[in-house]
Amino acid sequence: MKPFTQPVIGNVSRRDALRVGSITVSGGLLPAIGIRKAAAARTNLERDHPGKAQSVIFLWMGGGVTHIDSLDPKPEAPAEIRGTLGAIDTKLPGVQFCETCPNLAKISDDLAVVRSFSHDSNDHLLSQVYTLSGRKVTRAQLFTEPNIGSFVSHLYGTRNGLPGYVAVPGITRPGPPPHNLFVGGWLGAQYAPFAIGGQPEQPDFTVGDKEANPSPMCDEDLQPQVLAMPDGVSVTRVDRRAGLREQLETAAYKAEAARTFETMDGHYSNALRLLTSSGIRNAFDINAEAGKIRDTYGRTKIGGRCLMARRLVEAGARFVMVDYGYDPDYGNLWDNHNAPSQNFPHISETCKRGYHVAGMDRAFAALISDLKDRGLLDSTLVVFLTEFGRTPKINARGGRDHWGACGSVFFTGAGTQVGQVIGASDAQAAYPTTRSWGPADIAASIYAAMGIDPESRVRDIQNRPVPILDHGSCIEGLL
């Protein structure tokens, strides 16, 4: 495959552009010549797009989802391994899921489950960066490596006025202290995701008391903060040239003062299109969905976020990350050590709650079925990812600890060979008994589905050619 090349966007000050550029919403919002050239190059790339996947939904469950209590149960293992949960049959002969996943079991013929997901780290931060980027890192590189979605955005750009990489909501943070790992890295901060949730009011999931059994029901506000007009400002006013210029100038000063200037520079035109396009604004309004559809997904945080992802893909979004893992109401959802501060019951009981595996199962199955019913699954790659599995043996507190050696993920859509299980684990789900597949292989598979050669090079912010991936290969038999 011919390697992709991407022109480097010129480094033009936003404030200078505002002062000397001719700015109108209809005529283009980025006057810099370098940016126009980059947009033209992306248009050519879009025309020559060789991949089956036109969009990706990246189901990111940060924290380490238990594979034994979801997609790889071991009903014959001792109680300290299997817990109290049973296994149920799926539509695939001889394949069982945990009883917490009845909805995914019903559509298992639409899934390619990978049960030999494995790597060598039990550290949250290192493993999450590895999985989000496909690049193995040290502690010094936690924020330097671009997310997979950042590369997609860099190479293919925006579509239908929507940012190339959108995170729903894009605010969860591992910690403490909380770390933002959703980054553009050496590509530049303009390729960080457009996080629709803005800044969280409670970024540290350890802050505040958690209820012993909080309700999974939640009508979460997922409207991007940029869509909320300031007092006294209407869409009509923003669409007027004089009013628009005034708003841009004010926002530029505020962004620079908050040290978000570089990121805002990358997303500014998209933000303005969001403000002035009724079609795009409507894509972010899940209240426009019929009640029956919302009920199918589940009126939970994970349900609403998956529904939002479908709406964005339907509106033309290229890469959407559903972000669900660290939560002010539920704590660290997947990191179920059952330390006293977590206030969780036994892992076998936790998994049955509507905000945990049971809620994930409902939302994921609804998303896949909804995409299929709307004719979107053939062009949309859906990938469920978490940084690692959990220990086979349940600890003395009734929880499971970090386990990089084995876990389970799945793919569907956009040319995926579904109705299969790739790889296998041993009798205790501790280690793969077949070839293992790691984060770089997951990334390579996503790129392959999108027609991106992972061995090609792109230019970093210092104009140096850097390979998209430095190791990894597409999972055999997946696509």
C-alpha positions in Angstrom: 0.0 0.0 0.0 1.3 3.4 -0.9 2.3 5.2 2.3 0.3 8.3 3.2 2.0 11.6 3.3 0.5 14.6 5.1 1.5 18.2 4.6 2.5 20.0 7.7 0.0 22.7 8.7 1.5 26.1 8.9 2.0 27.6 12.3 -0.1 30.8 12.0 -1.3 32.6 15.1 -5.0 32.5 15.6 -5.0 36.1 16.8 -3.1 37.2 13.7 -5.5 35.3 11.5 -8.4 37.0 13.2 -6.9 40.4 12.7 -5.8 40.2 9.1 -7.9 37.4 7.7 -11.2 37.7 6.0 -13.5 35.5 8.1 -17.0 34.4 7.3 -18.8 31.3 8.3 -19.8 30.5 4.7 -16.5 31.4 3.1 -14.2 29.4 5.4 -13.0 30.0 8.9 -9.3 29.1 8.5 -7.5 31.6 6.3 -4.0 30.2 6.7 -2.6 29.0 3.4 -0.9 26.0 5.1 -4.2 24.9 6.5 -6.0 25.2 3.2 -3.3 23.0 1.6 -3.7 20.4 4.3 -7.4 20.4 3.8 -7.0 19.9 0.0 -4.6 17.0 0.7 -7.2 15.4 3.0 -9.8 15.8 0.3 -7.6 13.9 -2.1 -7.0 11.2 0.6 -10.7 10.9 1.2 -11.4 10.4 -2.5 -8.8 7.6 -2.6 -9.9 6.1 0.7 -9.1 2.3 0.3 -10.5 1.1 3.6 -13.7 -0.6 4.3 -14.3 1.3 7.4 -15.5 4.9 6.8 -16.0 5.4 10.5 -14.8 3.9 13.8 -16.5 3.7 17.2 -13.9 3.0 19.8 -15.5 1.7 22.9 -12.9 2.7 25.5 -13.5 1.1 28.9 -10.5 2.5 30.8 -9.6 0.7 34.0 -9.4 -3.0 33.1 -12.7 -4.8 32.4 -12.9 -8.3 33.9 -12.8 -10.8 31.1 -13.8 -13.8 33.2 -17.0 -12.1 34.3 -17.9 -11.0 30.8 -16.6 -12.6 27.5 -14.4 -15.5 28.7 -16.1 -17.3 31.6 -14.6 -20.5 33.1 -17.6 -22.4 34.5 -15.4 -25.5 35.3 -12.8 -23.6 37.3 -12.8 -23.5 41.1 -15.0 -21.0 42.9 -12.1 -18.7 43.6 -11.6 -18.3 39.9 -15.1 -18.3 38.4 -16.9 -16.6 41.4 -20.6 -17.2 41.7 -21.6 -16.3 38.2 -22.7 -18.8 35.6 -22.1 -19.1 31.9 -24.7 -18.9 29.1 -24.7 -20.2 25.6 -24.3 -17.8 22.7 -25.3 -18.1 19.0 -21.9 -19.6 18.3 -21.7 -23.4 18.8 -19.6 -24.2 21.9 -19.0 -20.6 22.8 -20.3 -19.2 26.1 -20.3 -15.8 27.7 -20.8 -14.9 31.3 -24.5 -14.6 32.5 -23.9 -10.9 32.7 -23.8 -10.6 28.9 -27.1 -12.0 27.6 -27.6 -9.3 25.0 -24.1 -9.7 23.5 -24.7 -13.5 23.5 -27.7 -13.0 21.3 -25.7 -11.2 18.7 -22.5 -13.1 19.0 -22.7 -14.0 15.4 -22.0 -10.3 14.7 -18.9 -10.3 16.8 -15.2 -11.3 16.4 -14.2 -11.9 20.0 -10.4 -11.9 20.8 -9.7 -13.9 23.9 -6.0 -13.8 23.7 -5.5 -10.0 24.2 -2.2 -9.8 26.1 0.8 -7.7 26.9 3.4 -7.4 29.6 2.3 -4.5 31.8 0.0 -4.4 34.9 0.3 -0.6 35.2 -2.8 1.4 34.4 -1.0 4.4 32.9 1.5 2.6 30.8 -1.1 0.1 29.6 -3.7 2.7 28.8 -1.3 4.8 26.7 -0.2 1.6 24.9 -3.8 0.7 24.1 -4.9 4.2 23.1 -1.9 4.7 20.8 -0.6 1.2 19.9 2.8 2.4 21.0 4.7 1.0 24.0 5.8 3.8 26.3 7.9 4.7 29.4 6.7 6.9 32.2 8.4 9.8 30.4 6.1 9.2 27.3 2.7 9.2 28.9 1.6 12.3 27.0 3.9 12.2 23.9 2.3 9.5 21.8 -0.8 10.3 19.7 -4.0 8.4 20.2 -5.2 6.2 17.3 -8.0 8.6 16.7 -5.4 11.4 16.4 -3.8 9.7 13.5 -7.1 9.2 11.8 -8.0 12.8 12.3 -4.5 13.9 11.0 -4.7 11.8 7.9 -8.4 12.1 7.0 -9.5 15.4 8.6 -13.0 16.5 9.3 -16.2 15.3 7.6 -19.6 16.9 7.3 -18.3 19.7 9.6 -17.6 17.3 12.5 -14.1 17.0 14.1 -12.0 14.1 12.9 -11.7 12.7 16.4 -14.6 13.1 18.9 -14.6 11.8 22.5 -17.9 11.1 24.3 -17.5 12.7 26.8 -13.7 12.5 26.9 -13.2 13.6 30.5 -12.4 10.4 32.4 -9.0 10.3 34.0 -6.9 7.5 35.5 -5.3 8.5 38.8 -4.9 9.8 41.4 -3.8 12.3 40.5 -6.0 12.4 37.4 -4.1 12.1 34.1 -5.5 13.2 30.7 -4.3 10.5 28.3 -6.5 11.7 25.4 -3.8 13.5 23.5 -2.5 14.4 20.1 1.1 13.9 21.3 3.8 14.7 18.8 1.3 15.3 16.1 0.2 18.4 18.0 -2.5 19.3 20.4 -4.9 20.2 17.6 -5.2 16.4 17.1 -6.4 15.7 20.6 -10.0 14.6 20.6 -12.9 17.1 20.5 -14.2 16.2 24.0 -17.9 17.0 24.1 -18.0 16.8 27.8 -15.6 19.7 28.3 -13.8 19.8 31.6 -15.2 17.6 34.4 -16.4 19.2 37.6 -14.9 16.3 39.5 -11.9 15.1 37.5 -10.5 13.0 40.3 -12.7 9.9 40.6 -11.5 9.3 44.2 -13.0 12.6 45.4 -16.2 12.5 47.3 -18.2 9.7 49.0 -19.7 7.1 46.8 -23.1 5.4 47.6 -23.0 1.7 48.4 -25.5 1.0 45.6 -25.9 4.0 43.3 -28.6 4.0 40.7 -27.4 3.2 37.1 -30.1 5.5 35.8 -28.8 8.8 34.5 -30.0 11.4 32.1 -26.5 12.7 31.3 -26.1 16.0 29.5 -23.8 15.3 26.5 -24.3 18.6 24.6 -20.9 20.1 23.9 -20.3 23.2 26.0 -19.5 25.1 22.8 -23.1 24.7 21.8 -24.3 26.7 24.8 -24.5 30.3 23.7 -23.3 33.0 26.1 -26.0 35.2 27.5 -27.2 37.7 25.0 -25.6 35.8 22.0 -27.8 34.0 19.5 -26.9 31.8 16.5 -28.1 34.6 14.3 -25.6 37.0 15.9 -22.8 34.5 15.6 -23.5 34.1 11.9 -23.1 37.9 11.4 -19.6 38.8 10.4 -19.1 41.6 12.9 -20.5 39.5 15.8 -18.5 36.5 14.8 -15.2 38.4 14.7 -15.9 39.9 18.2 -16.7 36.4 19.6 -13.6 34.9 18.1 -11.3 37.7 19.4 -12.7 37.3 22.9 -12.4 33.5 22.8 -8.9 33.6 21.5 -7.7 35.8 24.5 -9.5 33.5 26.9 -8.1 30.4 25.4 -4.5 31.8 25.4 -4.9 32.8 29.0 -6.1 29.3 30.0 -3.1 27.8 28.1 -5.5 25.9 25.8 -4.5 28.1 22.8 -3.0 25.3 20.7 -5.8 22.9 21.2 -8.4 25.6 20.5 -6.6 26.6 17.4 -6.9 23.1 16.0 -10.7 22.8 16.8 -11.8 26.4 16.2 -13.4 26.0 12.8 -15.2 22.9 13.9 -16.5 24.7 17.0 -17.9 27.4 14.8 -19.5 25.0 12.4 -21.1 23.2 15.4 -22.5 26.6 16.5 -23.9 27.5 13.1 -25.1 24.2 11.6 -28.5 23.0 12.7 -27.8 19.5 11.4 -24.6 19.2 13.4 -26.2 20.6 16.5 -29.0 18.1 16.2 -26.6 15.2 16.0 -25.6 16.0 19.6 -29.2 16.0 20.8 -30.0 12.5 22.0 -33.3 13.8 23.3 -34.4 13.8 19.7 -34.4 10.0 19.8 -37.6 8.0 20.3 -38.1 6.8 23.8 -38.1 3.2 22.7 -34.6 3.6 21.3 -33.3 5.2 24.4 -34.8 2.5 26.5 -33.1 -0.2 24.3 -29.7 1.3 25.0 -30.6 1.8 28.6 -31.1 5.2 30.2 -27.6 5.0 31.8 -24.4 6.8 31.2 -22.9 4.1 29.1 -26.2 3.7 27.2 -26.5 7.4 26.4 -22.8 7.6 25.3 -23.2 4.7 22.9 -26.4 6.3 21.5 -24.5 9.5 21.0 -21.8 7.7 19.2 -24.3 6.2 16.8 -25.9 9.6 16.2 -22.5 11.2 15.4 -21.5 8.4 13.0 -24.8 8.8 11.3 -24.1 12.5 10.9 -20.7 11.7 9.4 -18.2 11.6 12.3 -15.1 9.7 11.4 -13.7 8.5 14.7 -15.8 8.5 17.9 -14.5 7.3 21.2 -17.1 6.2 23.8 -15.2 7.0 27.0 -16.5 5.2 30.2 -14.3 4.2 33.1 -13.7 6.7 35.8 -16.8 8.3 37.2 -17.7 10.7 40.1 -20.8 8.7 40.9 -19.5 5.1 40.6 -15.8 5.6 41.3 -13.3 3.6 39.2 -15.7 1.4 37.4 -13.5 -1.4 36.2 -10.6 -1.3 38.6 -12.3 -3.7 41.0 -9.7 -4.5 43.6 -12.5 -3.9 46.1 -10.3 -1.8 48.3 -12.3 -0.3 51.2 -12.4 3.1 49.5 -14.1 1.7 46.5 -17.3 0.6 48.4 -18.1 -2.2 45.9 -19.6 -5.6 46.8 -18.1 -8.9 45.6 -17.0 -8.8 42.0 -19.7 -11.3 41.1 -22.4 -8.9 42.4 -20.8 -5.8 41.1 -20.8 -7.1 37.5 -24.6 -7.5 37.6 -25.2 -3.8 38.3 -26.7 -1.6 35.5 -23.6 0.7 35.5 -21.2 -2.2 35.3 -20.8 -5.2 33.0 -24.6 -5.7 32.7 -25.1 -2.1 31.6 -22.1 -2.3 29.2 -23.6 -5.5 27.7 -27.0 -3.8 27.1 -25.5 -0.7 25.5 -23.0 -2.4 23.3 -25.6 -4.9 21.9 -28.1 -2.1 21.3 -25.4 0.0 19.5 -24.4 -2.9 17.2 -28.0 -3.8 16.4 -28.9 -0.2 15.8 -26.0 0.3 13.4 -27.0 -2.8 11.6 -30.6 -1.9 11.3 -29.7 1.5 9.9 -27.3 0.1 7.3 -24.3 1.7 9.0 -22.5 -1.4 10.3 -21.0 -2.3 7.0 -19.1 1.0 6.9 -18.5 1.4 10.7 -15.8 -0.5 12.6 -16.8 -1.0 16.2 -14.0 -2.0 18.7 -14.3 -2.7 22.4 -11.1 -2.1 24.2 -9.8 -2.0 27.8 -6.2 -1.9 28.8 -6.0 -5.3 30.4 -8.1 -8.1 32.1 -8.3 -8.9 35.8 -6.6 -11.6 37.8 -8.1 -15.1 37.5 -8.1 -15.6 41.3 -10.5 -13.4 43.3 -8.6 -11.6 46.0 -9.4 -11.8 49.7 -11.6 -8.7 49.5 -13.8 -10.2 46.7 -12.2 -8.2 43.9 -9.8 -8.9 41.0 -6.5 -7.1 40.5 -4.6 -6.0 37.4 -3.8 -8.6 34.8 -2.0 -7.7 31.6 -1.3 -11.3 30.6 -4.8 -12.0 29.4 -8.0 -10.2 28.5 -10.9 -10.1 26.0 -11.9 -7.5 23.4 -14.1 -7.6 20.3 -14.5 -6.2 16.8 -17.5 -5.9 14.5 -18.5 -4.1 11.3 -16.7 -2.8 8.2 -15.3 -6.0 6.8 -14.7 -7.8 10.1 -15.0 -11.6 9.8 -17.6 -12.0 12.5 -19.1 -15.1 14.2 -15.8 -16.3 15.5 -13.6 -16.3 18.6 -10.0 -15.5 17.9 -7.5 -17.1 20.3 -8.1 -18.9 23.6 -7.1 -18.7 27.2 -6.2 -21.5 29.6 -8.6 -23.2 32.1 -8.3 -20.3 34.5 -8.3 -17.4 31.9 -4.8 -16.6 33.1 -2.7 -16.9 29.9 -3.3 -17.3 26.2 -3.0 -20.9 24.9 -2.8 -19.6 21.3 -1.0 -16.7 19.7 -1.5 -13.5 21.7 -2.5 -10.2 20.3 -1.4 -6.9 21.9 -2.3 -3.2 21.7 -0.1 -2.6 18.7 -1.9 -5.4 16.8 -5.3 -3.9 17.8 -4.1 -0.5 16.4 -2.7 -2.1 13.2 -6.1 -3.8 12.7 -8.0 -0.6 13.0 -5.7 1.2 10.6 -6.0 -1.7 8.1 -9.8 -1.5 8.3 -9.5 2.2 7.4 -7.0 1.7 4.6 -4.1 3.2 6.6 -0.7 1.6 6.2 0.7 1.5 9.8 4.3 1.4 8.4 3.8 4.7 6.6 5.3 7.9 8.1 3.7 11.2 9.1 5.4 14.4 10.1 5.5 15.5 13.7 5.2 19.0 14.9 8.9 19.5 14.2 8.5 18.2 10.6 10.3 14.9 11.3 9.0 11.7 9.6 7.7 9.3 12.2 6.1 5.8 11.6 2.5 5.5 12.6 3.3 2.3 14.4 6.7 0.9 15.3 5.5 -2.7 15.8 2.4 -4.8 15.5 0.4 -6.5 12.7 -3.2 -6.9 11.7 -4.8 -9.8 13.7 -4.9 -12.9 11.5 -8.3 -13.8 10.2 -10.0 -10.7 11.6 -10.6 -8.7 8.4 
